[in-house]
């Protein structure tokens, strides 16, 4: 049964109620129609305030930065009050814009759309990663709530990953206090954040065995093909599309060049970097296998593709093993995988998941 627009509106505003606005509290009543304000919006990829970190350090490469930014301000009646599209001269993690003559005394929904023009090639056809034309959203018209709320994007092959400027989005409930129409200039500053609609993976491997190995690639099970474009979170939980169980699949990746692992080495090798690659960017997911006997949640598995001259020229897959301590894959997180090839040729796995607001001593979404 299709849910109508009014029900979506109620659900969305209920979900957004906990998002902090720029101003909160009780405001004095103004008998006449409230005046307008200049709304100064700053958009940041990180929740960390600029004085606590050096600029740009929370992005490892240009793919993790903003190349374009669209800000859409929606009034309580559902009509678009202002739209601004910004094409940045240089990729950045911070961007701001001033909107004048914004109606005061009401709560706005502000949508942030980043890197909407990123493309990919499928069957020799160039398509947008996010299959929607945001240019059709105009001021004074109704915001297409149903379309944007249900908008998804996907990877369509077992080897596809997100390449180029990453899609990012967010939505914020912002309360604008009423001001008197006294002819004076009133300014309100508002700092908002935007999240990358992807999960970042990096892999480190140490070879403690007495044999020389080459790493040819890797595979990961139960990865999601499809993701909502906008974050869907409520009370700390997030949801993912349920189309065909989200079409979970085994992601297969072959390195452009093999990574050599000398025997009995204590050096931890960054596999992707040594292979001449950027980190992997895949979809957020929420797959869970329940192990009733162990009363634990099992989810994603990984296997390495190895080759050793001692065992022949043909590479082979190691046994798929569950990632430890990886219950789900929310967007805008960095999964750091550490593996040790032990003396008995068993692989010991260790996983750390960092939100981009953390500051670990490893490349992350939030250094």
C-alpha positions, 0 to 999 in steps of 0.5 A: 500500500502506498503511503501518502505525502501527509503521512511521510511529512508526519514521519519525517518531522517526527524523525527530525525533531531531535536534530538541533537547530541554530536557535532554541528556546522561548521567543517573545510574541510579536503582534505584527508579521515577523520580519526577515533575517539574513541566514548565514549557513556554514556547511562542514563535512566534520562535526569537529569545530575548525579551531580543534583541527587544521583545515582539510585534515579530515579528508584523505583525498579529494573524493572525500571533499565537497566539489558541489553543494546545493542548499535547499531551505523549505518552509513549514508549508512544504514550499521551497523558500530558497535554493542555492547551487555552489560549484566550488573552485577547489574541493573543500571540506568547508563552505558557506553561503548567506541567504537574505530575506529569510522569513523569521519566526518559523522552523525550516527544513534545510537539505544539503546535497553534495557532489550530485554530478558524480558519474559512472560508466555502465555498459558504455553509458555515462550515468549519474551515481545519484539518479536524480536531477536536483535542478528541477527543485525550484523556489516557491514550489513544493519540495518533492518530499516523497521522491527525495525521501525514497531516493536510492543509489546503487552499485550494479556489479560485484566489482563496482565501488564508489569512485570520484567525488563521494555522494553526501547529504544531510537534512537539518531542522532549523528554528529561526526566531521571530524578529520585528520588521523594524527595518534593521538588519538581523543576522543568524549564523547556522553551522550544519554538517553533511555526511558521506553516503559511503563506508570507507575501507582500508586494509593492513596485513602483517606476514609473520609466517615463514613463507613469502606471499603475494596478495592479489585481491580480496573479497567481502560477503554480504555487502549492500547494493543499494543505499538511501541517498538521505540518511534515515536515522531515528533514535540512534538507529538507521534503516537501509532499503529492503528491496530483495533483502537489499540484494546483498552480494559478494564484493570482489576486488583485484588489485592493479598490482600484486602486493609482496609480503616477505616472510617473517616480517614485522612490518604492517603493509597498507594493502591498497596503498602498496597496490597503488589504490585509494581506499575502497568506498562501498554502500552502508549496510545492515546485514546480520546473521544470528548465531543462536548457539554463541548468542552473538551477531555475525555479519560480514565475511572477508577472504584474501586472494593469495599467491605463493610460488611454493604452492604454484602460480595460480592464486587462491582464496583464503577461507572466508572469516567473519569480521570480528566486532563489526555488527553493521556498516553505517554511512560515513564511517571508516572500517580499518581492518588489520590482519596477521598471517600467523606461523600456522598460516591462519589469519588473525583479524582485527577490525576498528570502526571509526566515525568521522568525528573521531581522531585516531592516528590513522587515515580517517573520515575525521582526522 
